[in-house]
């Protein structure tokens, strides 16, 4: 089989903490691009995206999560300055006390509507879609 270049697959997780549903967990990235991001990372070969989301949440935040909904698939080729990356984004409920680990330098609990956050990638778009999801109960419409 010939080697074919394809986009990388990742997952991101919007984590709501038990008892604090008005806040979501963000990580301060340890590696470039620096800034605040949703917890997440790359899907390993042989791994389901759901497993990757749960694994990445635990590695980066120390939280055990239960996935509640699929928010959407984000595939804009320019969404990640490191290269074409497709992210499958889940909404999850988390248990425990968040602590930074793996690629996360710090943890922040934030209002998902805070427009002053220094977000990387397309995470401002994802949080806007999340706010729509919370208001309506419906996932966002696909972008064409």
C-alpha positions in Angstrom: 0.0 0.0 0.0 1.4 3.4 -1.0 2.0 6.1 1.7 -0.7 8.7 1.3 -0.7 12.0 3.2 -4.0 12.5 5.0 -5.2 14.8 7.8 -4.4 13.9 11.4 -7.3 13.0 13.6 -7.7 14.5 17.1 -10.3 14.8 19.7 -11.2 17.8 22.0 -13.4 17.7 25.1 -15.6 20.3 26.6 -15.5 19.2 30.3 -18.2 20.4 32.7 -17.4 19.7 36.4 -20.0 18.3 38.7 -21.4 21.1 40.8 -20.0 23.8 38.4 -22.0 23.4 35.1 -21.5 27.1 34.2 -17.7 26.6 33.9 -15.7 24.5 31.5 -12.1 23.2 31.8 -9.4 24.7 29.7 -5.7 24.0 29.7 -2.8 26.3 29.3 -0.7 24.7 26.6 2.9 23.7 27.5 3.9 23.4 23.8 3.4 25.6 20.8 1.0 27.0 19.8 0.8 28.5 23.3 -2.4 29.7 24.8 -5.6 28.3 26.2 -7.2 25.3 24.7 -9.8 22.6 25.3 -8.3 19.4 26.6 -7.6 17.0 23.8 -5.0 15.4 21.6 -4.3 13.0 18.8 -6.1 9.6 18.3 -3.6 6.7 18.5 -3.6 4.0 15.8 -6.1 1.3 16.9 -7.9 3.6 19.3 -11.6 4.7 19.0 -12.1 8.5 19.2 -14.2 8.1 22.3 -11.4 6.2 24.0 -8.9 8.9 22.9 -11.2 11.7 24.4 -11.4 9.9 27.8 -7.7 9.2 27.8 -6.7 12.7 26.8 -9.0 14.2 29.5 -7.4 12.1 32.2 -3.8 12.7 31.0 -4.2 16.5 30.7 -6.6 17.3 33.5 -6.6 14.3 35.9 -10.4 14.1 35.5 -12.4 11.0 34.8 -15.0 12.0 32.3 -18.2 10.5 31.0 -19.0 11.5 27.4 -22.5 13.0 27.1 -22.7 14.3 23.5 -20.9 14.7 20.2 -20.8 18.4 19.6 -19.3 18.2 16.1 -16.5 17.5 13.7 -14.1 20.4 13.0 -12.1 20.1 9.8 -11.1 23.5 8.5 -7.6 22.9 7.0 -6.4 26.1 8.7 -7.7 25.3 12.2 -4.3 24.1 13.4 -1.1 26.0 12.4 0.9 22.7 12.7 -1.0 21.1 9.8 -4.4 19.8 8.6 -6.0 18.3 11.7 -9.6 17.1 12.0 -11.0 17.2 15.6 -14.0 15.3 16.9 -15.4 17.3 19.8 -17.3 15.8 22.7 -19.2 17.3 25.6 -18.4 15.5 28.9 -19.1 15.6 32.6 -16.0 15.3 34.8 -15.4 14.1 38.3 -12.5 15.0 40.6 -10.3 17.9 41.2 -8.6 19.1 38.0 -4.8 19.2 37.9 -2.5 19.9 35.0 -0.6 17.0 33.5 1.0 15.8 30.3 0.9 18.7 27.7 -1.0 21.1 30.1 1.0 23.7 32.0 -2.0 24.8 34.0 -5.8 24.4 34.3 -8.4 27.1 34.1 -12.1 26.9 34.9 -13.8 29.5 32.7 -17.1 30.8 31.6 -17.4 29.5 28.0 -18.8 32.9 27.0 -15.8 34.9 28.1 -14.6 36.6 24.9 -11.3 37.8 26.5 -9.8 34.3 26.6 -6.6 33.8 24.6 -7.8 30.7 22.8 -5.7 28.7 20.2 -6.8 26.7 17.2 -10.5 27.2 16.4 -11.6 26.7 20.1 -13.4 30.1 20.1 -15.7 28.7 17.3 -16.1 25.4 19.2 -17.1 27.2 22.4 -19.6 29.4 20.5 -21.1 26.1 19.1 -21.2 24.7 22.7 -23.1 27.8 23.9 -25.6 27.2 21.0 -25.9 23.6 22.1 -26.6 24.6 25.7 -29.2 27.2 24.7 -31.0 25.0 22.1 -30.2 21.4 22.9 -29.2 21.0 19.3 -25.7 20.6 17.8 -24.5 23.4 15.5 -25.2 23.3 11.8 -22.4 22.1 9.5 -20.3 24.9 7.9 -20.0 24.8 4.1 
